[in-house]
Amino acid sequence: MANTPQARKRVRQAVKARTRNSAQKSNFRSSIKKVLKSLAEKNKDQSNANFKEAMSIMDKLVIKGLIHKNKAARHKSRLNKHIQKLS
């Protein structure tokens, strides 16, 4: 247990940050699933719209340091490859 006031505050801050970060990562995974679902339905227009939204979410997470830039690039590349195969 934290004994100093500073340590107690850091615990409170860590809890807030952890919940915020986990929510944002969950949103990231959900956006990828939306793209994959529209790809499974062979809906190119919807796939492109979902892909743009997912790219935006990925870029924001990279800036915030929640995911590595190469992880975001890998996901973007793979999703884009699947979308290109639809045409």
N, C-alpha and C positions, 0 to 999 in steps of 0.2 A: 504494500500500500504506500502511496506517495505521502511523504511526511511534510515537505515544505509547501508553502503556498504556490511557489513557482511550479513544482512538480504536479500539484493538483490541477493547476490551470492547463498544463501540457496534456494531462490525461483527458480533460474535458475537450481540448482542441483536437486531440487525436481521435476521439470518438466521433466528433462532428465530421472530420476529414474522412474518416473511414467510411461512414455512411454515405457521404457525398460521392466519394470515389467509387464505391461499389455500385451505386445507382447509375453513375455515368458509364461504368464498364458494362453493366447489364443492358443499358440503352444501346451501347455499341454492338453487343452480341445480337440483340433483337433486330437491329437495323440490317445486319448481315443475313439473318434468317428471313427477313422480308424480301431481300433481293433473291435469295435462293428459292423462296416460295414462288415468286413471280417468274423465275427462270423455269421452274418445274411446270408451271402453267403455260409456258411458251409465249408469254406476254412481253414482247420487247419494249413497248412504250412504258409499261409499268416498271419493268426491270431497270430501264434507264433512269426513271424518276427516283426509284428507291436507291439506285446506285449513287446518284448525286447526293441524296440525303445522307447515305452511309459515308460517303467520302468526306462530307462536311463534318460529320461526327468524329471520324477518325482523325482528321486534321486538328480538330479542337483538342482531342485527347493527347495528341503528340505534343502540342504546344504546352499543355498543362503537365506533361511528363508522366501521364498515366500509362501510356504504351510507348514502346520504342518506335522510332520512325521507320525502321526496316520492317517491323511487324505490320504497320499500316500500309506500307508500300507493297508488301507481299499480299495482303488481303485485297487491296485495290487491283493489283495485277491479275490475280486469279479470278476475281469476280468479273473484271472487264473481259478477260479471255472467254469466259462462259457467255457473256452477253454478245460478243462478236460472233460466236458460233451459231447464235440463233438466226442470223440473217442468211 
